[in-house]
Amino acid sequence: MAVGRALRRLAFTVATLITVATVAAAQPASTPASTPAATAVAAVADPLAVKTTSEGWIWAMRYWTPPAQTRDLVGGRAQGVVGIGRWGIAFRADAIGIPGEFAQDQVKTFRAAEVGVAAHRNLWGAGGVVVAAAAGASVARSLETTAAGVLPDFPKAFTAGVGVRVDGPSWWVYAAVGQHQALHGVALVSTYQVRTSDRTALVGEFAVGSRSSFAQLGLAVRAF
């Protein structure tokens, strides 16, 4: 008797599951909320999604690396961000020269070059400000030789760090802990861009190491 009751309960349960599955299968294959178009709109509407951008700048900056004297330099910059959902891959390439001599289309006028890449993932946003975890690295190379005919050395082979990226309506800033190519030891590194108009921006970088510091401040004009 007990076995028979158990079998009847099992049969009833199976029949109920089959009925529910049949009713579900008979419903429309999709609803407006789950259509591919709705899903795509939801993805685009994600306030933390990273937008893909690219831009070019002509800039003039003043460099400080104590105890060396300040130096005024000019250059051209291509930069952008590739967005993949909430992830972003940022890149930057600079050609650097001397004021009055530098020309973007003449490699012989380049005194130095720098390339960098950083990855970030947006974590939080409010009021037009988005905070992301970030990590990046860059390498600068002097193209000028010393009096002995050799390229000057830097204390480190490259700049690298782990920290945050913060984006605002017309600005962005990185702040990281790691190392700076021009400094000894561990360094705090920050780089930024603040748009002052559709065509101009304040740009720069700061780094503080255990025994020295580095700074560059400048103005950039958008080329594209």
Secondary structure, DSSP 8 states (H G I E B T S, - for coil): -HHHHHHHHHHHHHHHHHHHHHHHHHS-S--GGGSHHHHHHHHHT-TT----EEEEEEEEEEEE-TTS--EEEEEEEEEEEEEETTEEEEEEEEEEE-TTT--TT-GGG--EEEEEEEEEEEEEEETTEEEEEEEEEEEEEE----TTSS----SSS-EEEEEEEEE-SSEEEEEEEEE-TTSSS-EEEEEEEEESSSSEEEEEEEEEESS-EEEEEEEEEE--
